[in-house]
Amino acid sequence: MRLEDISVRLRKRSGFEAIDLGYAMTIAWRRDIFPVWASVYLAAAVLINLICFAKPLVATFVIWWLKPAFDRVILHVLAGAAFGAAPGMAATWRALPRLLTGSGMFAALTWRRFDGARSFSLPISQLEKQSGKAAASRRTVLGREGRGTAVWLTIISAHFEVLLVLSIYAFAEMFLPGNAGSINPFRWIVESPPDWLQWLSNFFSVCVVLLLEPFYVAAGFALYLNTRTTLEGWDIELAFKRMSERLRAARRLAAQSAAWRAGGREVRHVGGIGTSPGVVLVLAGFLAAVSPPEASAQVPSPQAAVAPSPAADPDIAPASAPAAVPPAAPTTTASVGTPSTGAAQQAKQILSDPIFGETRETWSLKYVGPGSDRKPSKPLRWDWLERFGEWLAYGLRALAWGLGAVVIVGLLYLLIRKFEKRDWQRRRVMPDMLFGLDVRPDSLPDDVPGAAAQALSRGDVRLALSLLYRAALVSLIADGRFEIAPGDTEGTCAAHVARHYGGAASAKPEYFRGLVATWQRVAYARQTVSGDEVEQLIAAWSAHFSLAGRQAQRIGERAASGTVGALT
């Protein structure tokens, strides 16, 4: 479609003035928009509600989620009406597959579903057919001018939609007898409404969206047109095109006038009678009698041209007829050499706009009591207060930056101290005694299982279990996964092992729990333990703990120098 066919008066507007233009477009072209929009939206709403008949809330959510797809139908009709070719219902239904599978549809229903400027960005993907990085770049460029207003448009429209639905509930509830608040939607938060009330809620929501959504899409489309007019100078381009049309019309008129005069000279020489002055005078009188004055040297007046009927809004022309190019000013044969550009007429048209020569009455409060006729005293100078405010602002800013720096340094100090404390705890010297047992690494033999087996063969079960238990504690301390506090018991230590080594059902915690229980039976309860049970503990010790004699010696040496990762 050509830009000169647009039915909207293009000029630079503010953001909210462009929104008003969108609302005026919806009202002016309501007979083109609402029937087509209602046929598509109502058909889809009925189909979705039938599919989700058992879940009315799901139907409401699906219809709400598909709003970006429905908006394309409105923009399709709106864009056609803006260029004087509004599509009918049949044409829109035929174009429906192309609209629903067009560029940007998948993004509009997924990650861009909650775009705050949805109606403003829709023409980029639907009309300009941009996608991917090109669409993102285009949205960025246009968004610098109109995205802020578009986001406010979305917020206000959403609130207006919710308020209108709640108003319908309030209006309906005023006519219901009995218990007040029976259809109050806020009660649905704590108690589930009946199905018929949910279906009634869906019907109200569909009616509200059916009424308001065209205004929302049209306002976003008007913001889009206004942004492109501001950034790309559409109004200037359109003015130049119309000026070019007037100049071409003037040149055609000049050519016709020159051809007419050339034809008159040829008639004068026809038949050898051109030398007769009487013949020339008779011919001139005849032409004057049969032709109106200056009929051949004038352009049809603007009233003679076919003009569209005026719309309700001066910025919008009817959708059935595109905006006509302003006709050229009347030109006579005297101005053929320097054709008129119509600048004077355009200046008069601009000056006749209601914005020029506007007068407004304003009022204000004025004191008329005693002393009102006295001349005002010399006003006080508050320059010092302004300077003081500036210095105060600078001081508060510096104080804020200083406090922020102190907080950051303090947090870093606490983190460093925390990690240093943990590392320092791991570097602490291994304890000598735990639970009354010597847990120094150098107090253990090189081969702990072998030494325990020898003690068992001599019949010293207590020594064998003591070697296994002490070596297991040394291995756990050297591993450093948890801390054994001085007040901990054997049960607490077993719980720590279960927590840090895969749970109570894991092999190592289960073995250690059995070793502790056997040691407690022998050391504290003075019970007799069979040799087979101790042999099983000796055989399985190496599978869960590793502390050879040389390793224990090295650990003891590092402990003496303060580099062993041990916990007390």
DOKEVO-888109 format. One line per 3 residues: number of its first residue (from 1); for each residue y, x, z of C-alpha. Coordinates in steps of 0.5 Angstrom, whole numbers. Example, Ala and Ser with C-alpha at 12.3 -4.5 7.8 and 13.67 -1.06 7.14 Angstrom:
# DOKEVO-888109
1> -9/25/16; -2/27/14
This chain:
# DOKEVO-888109
1> 0/0/0; 7/2/-2; 12/4/4
4> 17/0/0; 13/-7/1; 13/-6/8
7> 16/-13/12; 18/-10/18; 25/-7/18
10> 24/0/20; 29/4/24; 29/8/30
13> 28/4/37; 26/6/44; 19/5/46
16> 20/-2/50; 24/-4/44; 18/-3/39
19> 13/-6/44; 18/-12/43; 18/-12/36
22> 10/-12/36; 10/-18/40; 15/-21/35
25> 10/-19/29; 5/-23/33; 9/-29/34
28> 12/-29/26; 5/-28/23; 1/-32/28
31> -2/-36/23; -5/-30/19; -8/-27/26
34> -10/-32/30; -15/-36/26; -19/-30/23
37> -19/-26/30; -21/-33/34; -27/-33/29
40> -30/-26/30; -28/-26/37; -31/-33/39
43> -37/-32/35; -39/-25/38; -37/-28/45
46> -42/-34/44; -48/-29/41; -47/-24/47
49> -47/-30/52; -53/-33/49; -57/-26/49
52> -55/-25/56; -56/-32/59; -60/-30/65
55> -54/-25/67; -47/-28/66; -44/-22/69
58> -47/-17/64; -45/-21/58; -38/-21/61
61> -38/-13/62; -41/-12/55; -35/-17/52
64> -30/-12/56; -34/-6/53; -33/-8/46
67> -26/-9/46; -24/-3/42; -29/-6/36
70> -25/-13/37; -19/-9/36; -20/-7/29
73> -20/-14/27; -13/-15/29; -11/-9/27
76> -14/-10/20; -10/-17/19; -4/-14/22
79> -3/-8/18; -4/-13/11; 1/-18/14
82> 6/-12/15; 5/-10/8; 6/-17/5
85> -2/-18/4; -5/-21/10; -13/-22/9
88> -16/-28/10; -22/-30/14; -27/-29/8
91> -24/-22/6; -24/-20/14; -31/-22/15
94> -33/-18/8; -30/-12/11; -33/-13/18
97> -38/-8/17; -34/-3/14; -29/-4/20
100> -35/-3/25; -38/3/22; -31/6/21
103> -29/13/23; -28/14/31; -32/8/33
106> -37/12/37; -32/15/40; -28/9/42
109> -34/6/45; -36/12/49; -32/18/52
112> -25/15/49; -27/8/52; -22/9/58
115> -16/12/53; -10/9/56; -6/9/49
118> -12/5/46; -8/1/41; -3/6/40
121> -9/11/38; -13/6/34; -8/6/27
124> -10/14/27; -17/13/26; -17/6/22
127> -11/6/18; -11/14/17; -18/15/17
130> -18/21/21; -24/24/26; -26/30/30
133> -21/35/31; -16/32/25; -15/26/29
136> -15/30/36; -9/34/33; -6/28/30
139> -6/24/37; -3/30/40; 3/30/35
142> 4/23/35; 3/22/43; 9/27/44
145> 13/21/42; 10/15/44; 4/16/49
148> 8/15/55; 10/8/53; 3/6/50
151> 0/8/57; 5/4/61; 3/-2/55
154> -4/-1/57; -3/-2/65; 2/-8/64
157> -3/-11/59; -9/-10/64; -5/-13/70
160> -2/-19/66; -9/-21/64; -12/-20/71
163> -6/-25/73; -7/-30/68; -14/-31/70
166> -13/-31/77; -7/-36/76; -12/-41/72
169> -17/-40/78; -11/-42/83; -9/-48/78
172> -16/-51/77; -17/-50/85; -11/-54/86
175> -14/-60/83; -21/-59/87; -22/-64/93
178> -26/-62/99; -27/-54/101; -21/-50/99
181> -23/-44/96; -29/-46/93; -28/-42/86
184> -24/-36/89; -26/-30/86; -25/-26/92
187> -30/-29/95; -35/-27/90; -35/-20/93
190> -38/-22/99; -42/-28/97; -46/-29/90
193> -43/-35/86; -47/-40/83; -49/-39/75
196> -45/-45/73; -39/-42/76; -40/-35/73
199> -41/-38/66; -34/-42/67; -31/-35/69
202> -34/-32/63; -30/-38/59; -24/-37/62
205> -24/-29/61; -26/-30/54; -20/-35/53
208> -15/-30/56; -17/-24/52; -17/-29/46
211> -9/-30/47; -7/-24/50; -11/-18/46
214> -7/-19/39; 0/-18/43; -3/-12/46
217> -6/-9/39; 1/-11/35; 5/-8/41
220> 1/-1/40; 2/-2/32; 9/-3/33
223> 9/4/37; 5/7/32; 10/5/26
226> 16/7/31; 13/14/32; 12/15/25
229> 19/13/23; 22/17/28; 18/24/27
232> 17/23/19; 24/19/17; 21/13/14
235> 27/9/15; 31/15/11; 25/15/6
238> 26/8/5; 33/8/4; 33/13/-1
241> 28/9/-5; 32/3/-5; 38/7/-7
244> 34/10/-13; 32/3/-15; 39/1/-15
247> 41/7/-20; 36/6/-24; 38/-1/-25
250> 45/1/-26; 43/6/-32; 39/1/-35
253> 45/-4/-35; 49/2/-38; 44/3/-44
256> 44/-5/-45; 52/-5/-46; 52/1/-50
259> 46/-2/-55; 51/-8/-55; 57/-4/-57
262> 53/0/-62; 50/-7/-65; 57/-10/-66
265> 60/-4/-70; 54/-4/-75; 55/-12/-76
268> 62/-10/-78; 60/-5/-84; 55/-10/-86
271> 56/-13/-93; 62/-9/-95; 66/-14/-91
274> 68/-9/-85; 74/-7/-88; 77/-14/-88
277> 81/-15/-81; 81/-22/-82; 73/-22/-82
280> 73/-18/-76; 78/-23/-72; 74/-29/-74
283> 67/-25/-72; 71/-23/-65; 73/-31/-64
286> 66/-33/-66; 63/-29/-61; 68/-31/-55
289> 67/-38/-57; 59/-38/-56; 59/-32/-50
292> 61/-33/-43; 66/-28/-41; 63/-21/-39
295> 56/-25/-39; 53/-19/-42; 56/-14/-38
298> 53/-16/-31; 47/-16/-27; 44/-22/-24
301> 48/-24/-17; 44/-23/-11; 43/-30/-10
304> 40/-31/-17; 34/-26/-14; 28/-29/-11
307> 29/-28/-4; 24/-29/2; 25/-34/7
310> 29/-32/13; 24/-30/19; 25/-32/26
313> 26/-25/27; 31/-21/23; 27/-15/23
316> 21/-18/20; 20/-22/14; 14/-27/12
319> 7/-24/11; 7/-28/4; 12/-24/1
322> 14/-17/2; 21/-14/3; 25/-14/-3
325> 29/-8/-5; 36/-10/-4; 39/-12/-11
328> 45/-8/-14; 52/-10/-14; 55/-13/-20
331> 57/-8/-25; 62/-9/-31; 63/-5/-37
334> 69/-2/-34; 64/2/-29; 59/4/-34
337> 61/11/-34; 61/12/-27; 56/6/-24
340> 56/4/-17; 51/6/-12; 52/0/-8
343> 55/4/-2; 61/-1/0; 56/-7/0
346> 51/-3/4; 57/-1/9; 59/-8/9
349> 52/-10/11; 51/-5/16; 58/-7/19
352> 56/-15/19; 50/-13/24; 50/-17/31
355> 50/-10/34; 57/-8/31; 63/-12/34
358> 59/-14/40; 63/-17/46; 61/-17/53
361> 63/-20/60; 62/-16/66; 64/-18/73
364> 65/-13/79; 67/-14/87; 74/-12/89
367> 77/-12/95; 83/-16/96; 84/-16/103
370> 90/-13/107; 91/-6/105; 88/-7/98
373> 95/-6/95; 96/1/98; 94/7/93
376> 88/10/94; 88/17/98; 86/23/95
379> 79/23/95; 75/28/99; 72/34/96
382> 65/35/97; 64/41/93; 62/45/99
385> 56/40/101; 54/40/94; 53/48/94
388> 50/47/101; 45/42/98; 43/47/93
391> 42/53/98; 38/48/102; 34/47/96
394> 33/54/95; 31/55/102; 26/50/103
397> 23/52/96; 22/59/99; 20/56/105
400> 15/52/102; 12/58/97; 12/62/104
403> 8/57/107; 3/57/102; 2/64/101
406> 1/64/109; -4/59/108; -8/62/102
409> -8/69/106; -10/66/112; -16/62/108
412> -18/69/105; -18/72/112; -22/67/115
415> -27/68/109; -27/75/110; -28/75/117
418> -34/70/116; -37/74/111; -36/81/115
421> -39/77/121; -45/75/118; -46/82/115
424> -44/85/122; -49/81/125; -54/83/120
427> -52/91/121; -53/90/129; -59/94/132
430> -65/91/133; -67/88/140; -72/92/144
433> -75/86/147; -76/79/145; -80/74/150
436> -82/80/154; -85/84/148; -83/91/146
439> -81/89/139; -79/96/137; -81/98/130
442> -83/105/132; -88/102/138; -92/99/133
445> -98/103/130; -98/105/122; -104/100/121
448> -103/94/125; -109/90/123; -113/96/123
451> -111/97/130; -112/90/132; -119/90/130
454> -120/96/134; -117/93/140; -122/87/139
457> -128/91/138; -127/94/145; -126/87/147
460> -119/87/149; -117/80/145; -110/80/149
463> -108/87/146; -110/85/139; -106/79/139
466> -100/82/142; -100/87/136; -100/82/131
469> -95/78/134; -90/83/136; -91/86/128
472> -90/79/126; -83/78/130; -81/85/127
475> -82/83/120; -78/77/121; -73/80/124
478> -72/85/119; -73/80/113; -66/77/116
481> -67/70/114; -65/67/121; -62/69/128
484> -67/69/134; -62/68/140; -64/71/147
487> -65/64/150; -70/62/144; -77/60/146
490> -83/61/142; -83/54/139; -76/55/137
493> -78/61/133; -84/57/130; -79/52/128
496> -74/57/125; -80/60/121; -82/53/118
499> -74/51/116; -73/58/112; -80/59/109
502> -82/53/105; -83/48/111; -88/47/116
505> -94/45/111; -93/52/108; -98/58/109
508> -93/63/113; -90/58/118; -97/55/119
511> -100/62/120; -95/64/125; -95/57/129
514> -103/58/130; -101/66/132; -96/63/137
517> -101/58/140; -107/63/140; -102/68/144
520> -99/63/149; -107/61/150; -108/68/152
523> -102/70/155; -100/64/159; -106/59/160
526> -111/65/161; -116/62/156; -121/65/153
529> -121/65/145; -127/67/141; -127/73/137
532> -128/69/131; -121/66/131; -118/73/133
535> -121/76/127; -119/70/122; -112/72/125
538> -113/79/123; -115/78/116; -110/73/114
541> -104/77/117; -103/82/111; -102/76/107
544> -96/73/110; -93/80/114; -92/87/111
547> -90/92/116; -94/99/115; -93/104/119
550> -88/108/115; -84/102/113; -83/101/121
553> -81/108/122; -76/108/117; -73/101/119
556> -73/104/126; -69/110/123; -64/105/120
559> -63/101/126; -61/107/130; -56/109/125
562> -54/101/125; -56/100/118; -62/95/119
565> -61/88/117; -64/85/124; -62/79/128
568> -62/78/135
